[in-house]
């Protein structure tokens, strides 16, 4: 396992945990798990606990890639890593790349008059 594969698996794990814990996509599943107070729900709702199992899966993909000499195994990890880096870029540069509001005026960003068209 090289450093690139380790970084790829770590960032992919980070993204999967972020999707699970913060997206509306899995909100219903998280709400159902919160109703139960058992070991499995605790593992899935705790981001640190869940990251161990997600990391284990990505480490398995990296190992499969190394053993078979086929990088296709790394495609899911690569996709999640690219998504995570895109989200980081959005967080860092959000203030610079927002779409202007309809009331935006080049001379005064706080102008609330609508555009003439």
C-alpha positions in Angstrom: 0.0 0.0 0.0 1.4 3.4 -1.0 0.7 6.8 0.4 -1.6 7.7 -2.4 -3.8 4.7 -1.7 -3.8 5.5 2.0 -4.8 9.1 1.4 -7.4 8.0 -1.2 -9.0 5.6 1.3 -8.9 8.2 4.2 -10.6 11.0 2.2 -13.2 8.6 0.8 -14.0 7.4 4.3 -14.3 11.0 5.4 -16.8 11.7 2.6 -18.9 8.7 3.2 -19.2 9.6 6.9 -20.1 13.2 5.9 -22.8 11.9 3.6 -24.2 9.6 6.2 -24.3 12.1 9.0 -25.3 15.3 7.2 -27.2 14.6 4.1 -31.0 14.6 3.7 -30.5 11.4 1.7 -30.1 9.3 4.8 -32.1 11.5 7.3 -34.9 9.0 7.5 -32.6 6.0 8.2 -30.8 8.1 10.9 -34.1 9.0 12.5 -35.1 5.3 12.7 -31.8 4.3 14.2 -32.2 7.0 16.9 -35.3 5.3 18.1 -33.4 2.2 18.9 -30.9 2.0 21.7 -28.8 -1.0 20.8 -25.2 -1.7 19.8 -25.8 -1.5 16.0 -27.5 1.8 16.2 -24.7 3.2 18.4 -22.1 2.0 15.8 -23.9 3.6 12.9 -24.8 6.9 14.6 -21.3 7.6 16.1 -19.1 9.0 13.3 -15.9 7.8 14.9 -17.2 4.2 15.3 -18.8 4.2 11.8 -15.6 5.5 10.2 -13.7 2.4 11.4 -16.0 0.1 9.4 -16.1 2.4 6.4 -12.3 2.7 6.5 -12.1 -1.1 6.7 -14.2 -1.4 3.5 -12.0 1.1 1.7 -8.9 -0.6 2.9 -10.3 -3.9 1.5 -10.8 -2.2 -1.8 -7.2 -0.9 -1.8 -6.0 -4.4 -0.8 -8.0 -6.0 -3.6 -6.5 -3.5 -6.0 -3.0 -4.3 -4.8 -3.5 -8.1 -5.0 -5.2 -8.2 -8.4 -3.1 -5.4 -9.9 -6.4 -3.9 -11.1 -7.0 -0.3 -10.2 -10.7 -0.6 -11.0 -11.2 -1.6 -7.4 -10.2 1.9 -6.4 -12.9 3.6 -8.5 -15.5 4.0 -5.6 -12.7 5.4 -3.3 -11.6 7.8 -6.1 -15.2 9.0 -6.7 -15.8 9.7 -3.0 -12.4 11.4 -2.7 -13.0 13.7 -5.6 -16.4 14.6 -4.1 -14.8 15.4 -0.7 -12.2 17.7 -2.3 -14.9 19.5 -4.3 -16.8 20.1 -1.0 -13.7 21.4 0.7 -13.1 23.7 -2.3 -16.7 24.9 -2.0 -16.3 25.6 1.7 -13.0 27.5 1.2 -14.0 29.6 -1.8 -17.8 29.9 -1.1 -17.5 33.7 -0.6 -15.8 34.1 -4.0 -17.9 32.0 -6.2 -21.5 32.6 -5.2 -24.0 33.4 -7.8 -25.1 37.0 -7.6 -28.6 37.8 -6.4 -31.0 39.5 -8.8 -30.5 42.7 -6.8 -26.7 42.7 -7.3 -25.2 45.9 -8.6 -21.6 46.1 -9.5 -21.1 49.5 -7.9 -22.8 48.6 -4.7 -23.2 45.0 -3.6 -25.8 46.0 -0.9 -28.1 47.8 -3.4 -31.7 46.3 -3.0 -33.1 47.8 -6.3 -34.0 45.2 -8.8 -32.2 45.1 -12.1 -33.9 47.0 -15.0 -34.7 43.9 -17.1 
